[in-house]
Amino acid sequence: MPDAPNATEAKRPSTEVARDLQFYPTPRRVTEEVLQRLQLSGGETILEPSCGTGDMMDELADWHNQEDRWKRRTPLFVTGIEYDAGRAEQARAKGHHVMTANFLQVAPEARFDVVVMNPPFYGTHYKKHLDHAQKFLKKGGRLVCVLPATAYYDHGNTIGEWRDLPVGSFAESGTNVPTGYCVWWKPKD
């Protein structure tokens, strides 16, 4: 963790949240691409861990409202989890259902059809989020996770299918870290 007092502490496994939260909102064009990969049909229960101010949840709501105009789909049920109380409150002010908590300390319950996420990238901390998120999926559920490209190319810490995002995809959010996302379907049996 970036706020560890010494090298020994930095190597100790932890689910504590770093003071340097490295919050980079997911840009609209990234969210749009990720949502296309979800193959939503309406009626899904969706979890967004580390939801920030709810930008991905905004896009899910917009997508659903646009689709409903011509397809009478059942509603989407989206739940967010956000550690930072201020960001969680901003998401709730937009009408989203958000729990204020450290996602890594939330007891998993396999009740979601979909998990869509952009976890913190620091080091390989994202891997803890990815591993924990899988436990929230129902059998046959799907997960889409935005990750640094190093997760795939250097560390081999992805699951399912990998897709690169265009260079500079997060520039408007204040970083030029190369990114991509993995898409994984939890086995039905």
C-alpha positions in Angstrom: 0.0 0.0 0.0 1.4 3.4 -0.8 0.9 4.8 2.7 2.8 1.9 4.4 5.3 3.3 7.0 8.2 1.0 5.9 9.2 -1.7 3.4 8.2 -4.6 5.7 4.7 -3.2 6.2 4.3 -2.5 2.5 4.8 -6.2 1.8 2.2 -7.3 4.4 -1.1 -8.5 2.7 -3.9 -6.1 3.5 -7.4 -5.1 2.6 -7.0 -1.7 4.2 -7.6 1.3 2.0 -4.6 3.4 1.1 -4.8 7.2 1.8 -3.8 7.6 -1.8 -7.0 6.3 -3.3 -5.9 7.0 -6.9 -9.4 7.9 -8.0 -9.7 8.2 -11.8 -13.3 8.4 -13.0 -14.2 6.0 -15.9 -14.6 8.1 -19.0 -17.8 7.8 -20.9 -16.3 6.2 -24.0 -14.7 3.5 -21.9 -17.9 2.8 -20.1 -19.8 2.6 -23.4 -17.4 0.0 -24.7 -17.5 -2.0 -21.5 -21.4 -1.9 -21.5 -21.5 -3.3 -25.0 -19.5 -6.3 -23.8 -22.0 -7.0 -21.0 -24.7 -8.1 -23.4 -27.4 -6.8 -21.1 -31.0 -7.7 -21.7 -32.7 -5.9 -18.8 -33.7 -7.3 -15.4 -30.1 -8.1 -14.4 -28.9 -7.4 -10.9 -25.6 -5.5 -11.3 -22.8 -4.7 -8.8 -20.3 -1.9 -9.3 -17.6 -2.1 -6.7 -15.5 1.1 -6.1 -18.2 3.0 -7.9 -16.8 6.5 -7.2 -19.4 9.1 -8.0 -21.5 6.7 -10.0 -20.3 7.5 -13.6 -20.6 3.9 -14.7 -24.0 3.7 -13.0 -25.1 6.8 -14.8 -24.2 5.2 -18.1 -26.1 2.0 -17.2 -29.2 4.1 -16.4 -28.8 6.1 -19.6 -28.4 2.9 -21.6 -31.4 1.3 -20.0 -33.6 4.4 -20.5 -32.7 4.7 -24.2 -33.3 1.0 -24.8 -36.7 1.1 -22.9 -38.0 3.7 -25.3 -38.3 1.0 -28.0 -38.0 -2.3 -26.2 -40.0 -2.3 -22.9 -37.3 -4.1 -20.9 -37.6 -4.9 -17.3 -35.6 -2.6 -14.9 -32.0 -3.0 -14.1 -31.1 -3.3 -10.4 -27.7 -1.6 -9.8 -25.9 -1.5 -6.5 -22.6 0.4 -5.9 -20.0 0.1 -3.2 -17.7 3.0 -2.5 -15.2 3.6 0.3 -15.1 7.4 0.1 -18.2 8.8 1.8 -18.2 12.0 -0.2 -18.1 10.2 -3.5 -20.7 7.7 -2.3 -23.0 10.6 -1.3 -22.5 12.2 -4.8 -23.6 8.9 -6.4 -26.6 8.6 -4.1 -27.6 12.2 -4.9 -27.9 11.1 -8.5 -30.4 8.4 -7.4 -28.1 5.4 -7.2 -28.2 2.8 -4.5 -24.7 2.9 -3.0 -23.3 1.3 0.2 -20.4 3.2 1.8 -17.8 0.5 2.6 -14.4 -1.0 1.7 -15.4 -3.5 -1.0 -12.7 -5.9 0.1 -14.3 -6.1 3.5 -17.8 -6.7 2.3 -18.9 -10.3 2.8 -19.5 -11.8 -0.6 -22.9 -13.1 -1.6 -23.4 -14.8 -5.0 -26.5 -12.8 -5.9 -25.5 -10.7 -8.9 -25.9 -11.4 -12.6 -23.2 -8.9 -13.5 -20.2 -7.2 -11.9 -18.8 -4.2 -13.8 -15.8 -2.5 -12.2 -12.8 -0.2 -12.5 -10.8 -1.0 -9.3 -7.8 0.9 -7.9 -4.7 0.1 -10.0 -1.9 0.6 -7.5 0.7 -2.1 -7.9 -1.3 -5.4 -8.2 -3.9 -4.3 -5.6 -6.5 -4.6 -8.4 -6.1 -8.4 -8.2 -7.6 -8.5 -4.8 -10.6 -6.6 -6.1 -10.9 -8.9 -9.2 -10.7 -12.1 -7.0 -13.2 -10.8 -4.5 -15.6 -9.6 -7.2 -16.0 -13.1 -8.6 -17.5 -14.3 -5.4 -20.5 -11.9 -5.9 -21.6 -13.5 -9.1 -24.4 -16.0 -9.6 -23.6 -19.1 -11.6 -23.6 -18.1 -15.3 -23.0 -14.4 -14.3 -20.5 -12.2 -16.1 -17.8 -9.8 -14.9 -16.2 -7.0 -16.8 -13.2 -5.4 -15.2 -11.1 -2.4 -16.4 -7.5 -2.9 -15.5 -4.0 -1.6 -16.3 -2.6 -3.3 -19.3 0.3 -4.6 -17.1 -2.3 -6.9 -15.4 -2.5 -8.8 -18.7 0.9 -8.3 -20.4 3.2 -8.3 -17.4 1.5 -10.0 -14.5 -1.0 -12.5 -16.0 -3.5 -11.4 -13.5 -6.6 -11.4 -15.6 -9.4 -13.8 -16.2 -11.5 -14.6 -19.3 -11.0 -12.6 -22.5 -8.7 -9.6 -22.6 -9.4 -6.4 -24.7 -7.0 -3.4 -25.0 -8.5 0.0 -24.7 -7.2 2.8 -27.0 -4.1 4.6 -25.9 -5.0 7.6 -23.8 -8.5 6.3 -22.8 -8.2 7.8 -19.3 -6.4 11.0 -20.3 -9.5 13.1 -19.5 -9.5 11.6 -16.0 -5.9 12.6 -15.4 -3.8 9.6 -16.3 -2.3 8.0 -19.4 -1.8 4.5 -17.9 -2.4 1.9 -20.7 -5.6 0.1 -20.0 -7.8 -2.7 -21.1 -10.5 -4.9 -19.7 -11.3 -8.5 -19.1 -14.6 -10.2 -19.6 -15.3 -13.4 -17.7 -18.4 -15.7 -17.5 -18.8 -17.7 -14.2 -19.4 -21.3 -15.1 -23.1 -22.4 -14.8 -22.3 -25.6 -13.0 
